[in-house]
């Protein structure tokens, strides 16, 4: 079995100079990089444990430890993402750290010729185009001026307009809650998400029943049908993509069916 994680850590350890992490450069070294003992000390683990990790033995680094290794080895954003991918771990606070790599969200949705919007992990809409505002009456066209970001689940379960707009509301509501559970994963206990779930559970019997069922499905595309009060019955094919530098953000596009 290949030890890609250990090989990756070792390669970057050996190319990280002691001076770059605040250690003296003196003494004879077989390589110009960090010794295993030095990396272990900087990451607050034992040299034996780090040796096992590099050798591919049965150790399980936590997300917090991987984040510390990435920090000490001064990994780039792409290298850091690759490190966590090799370890099959979710990166703690990665989305917050990536927030400064701001995407031109408004420009992204404005360039799409059809309803399009961007959701964060809480399913707040961060950006949307005029086509989406025209389609989703009571959500994107009304709440844009509100202090809070317009939230898809609040619209779905708390706004009567959703039931008239979305054809097959019951099936779509069931699927949305299952997709939301899968989407937030281990982050469900985060304060903002926990507050949203509590609010919806208290204010909507349907949401509470669906949430307690613990159904999980991947967010998928497919035909979405609407009964618009002015345009009549409409059909779109939904496509959902994650942004490359912000994996917590989703671009949702509705293309003509």
Residue pairs with C-beta under 8 A, 6 or more apart in sequence:
1 56
2 56
3 54
3 55
3 56
4 86
5 53
5 56
5 83
5 86
5 87
6 53
6 54
6 55
6 56
7 54
8 82
8 83
8 86
9 53
9 54
9 69
9 73
9 83
10 54
12 73
12 75
12 79
13 33
13 34
13 36
13 39
13 54
13 73
14 31
14 32
14 33
14 34
15 32
15 33
16 33
16 34
16 39
16 72
16 73
16 74
17 25
17 32
17 33
17 34
18 24
18 25
18 34
18 38
19 25
20 74
21 34
21 38
21 42
21 72
21 74
23 34
23 38
29 35
34 42
36 47
36 50
36 51
36 54
37 47
39 50
39 69
39 72
39 73
40 46
40 47
40 49
40 50
42 68
42 72
43 50
43 65
43 68
43 69
43 72
44 68
45 65
49 59
52 58
52 59
53 59
53 61
61 69
61 87
61 89
62 89
63 84
63 89
63 90
63 91
63 92
64 92
66 83
66 84
66 87
66 89
66 91
67 91
67 92
67 93
69 83
70 79
70 80
70 83
75 83
77 98
77 101
77 245
80 91
80 94
81 91
81 94
84 90
84 91
84 94
90 185
90 186
94 247
95 121
95 246
95 247
95 248
98 245
98 246
98 248
99 246
101 245
101 246
103 243
103 245
103 246
103 249
105 118
105 126
105 127
105 249
106 127
108 116
108 118
108 127
108 251
109 116
109 117
109 118
109 127
109 128
109 129
109 132
109 251
110 129
112 129
112 131
112 253
113 131
114 131
114 236
114 253
114 254
114 255
114 256
115 128
115 129
115 131
115 132
115 134
115 135
115 136
115 236
115 253
115 254
116 128
116 129
116 131
116 132
116 251
116 252
116 253
116 254
117 125
117 127
117 128
117 129
117 132
117 140
117 251
117 252
118 125
118 126
118 127
118 128
118 243
118 249
118 250
118 251
118 252
119 125
119 126
119 152
119 249
119 250
119 252
120 126
120 149
120 248
120 249
121 183
121 184
121 187
121 193
121 248
122 151
122 192
122 193
122 196
123 151
123 152
123 153
123 180
123 183
124 148
124 149
124 150
124 151
124 152
125 139
125 140
125 149
125 150
125 151
125 152
126 149
126 249
128 140
131 254
132 140
132 254
133 140
133 141
133 144
134 141
135 226
135 228
135 234
135 254
136 155
136 165
137 161
137 165
137 228
137 229
138 155
138 159
138 161
138 162
138 165
139 150
139 152
139 155
139 159
139 161
139 162
140 150
142 150
143 149
143 150
143 155
144 150
151 196
152 176
153 176
153 177
153 180
153 196
153 200
153 207
154 200
155 161
155 162
156 162
156 166
156 172
156 173
156 176
157 173
157 200
157 203
157 204
157 206
157 207
158 200
158 203
158 204
162 169
163 169
164 227
164 229
165 226
165 227
165 228
165 229
166 172
166 224
166 225
166 226
166 227
167 225
167 226
167 227
167 233
168 225
172 224
173 206
173 207
173 210
174 210
174 215
175 217
177 207
177 210
177 211
177 215
178 210
178 215
178 216
178 217
179 217
179 218
179 219
179 220
181 188
181 211
181 214
181 215
181 216
182 216
182 217
182 218
182 219
183 219
184 190
184 193
187 193
188 194
188 197
197 211
200 207
200 208
200 211
201 207
201 208
201 211
202 208
219 240
219 250
220 240
221 237
221 238
221 239
221 240
222 237
222 238
223 235
223 236
223 237
223 238
223 257
224 235
224 236
224 237
224 238
224 254
225 233
225 234
225 235
225 236
226 233
226 234
226 235
226 236
227 233
227 234
228 234
235 256
235 257
236 254
236 255
236 256
236 257
237 254
237 255
237 256
237 257
238 252
238 253
238 254
238 255
239 252
239 253
239 255
240 250
240 251
240 252
240 253
241 250
241 251
241 253
242 249
242 250
242 251
243 249
243 250
243 251
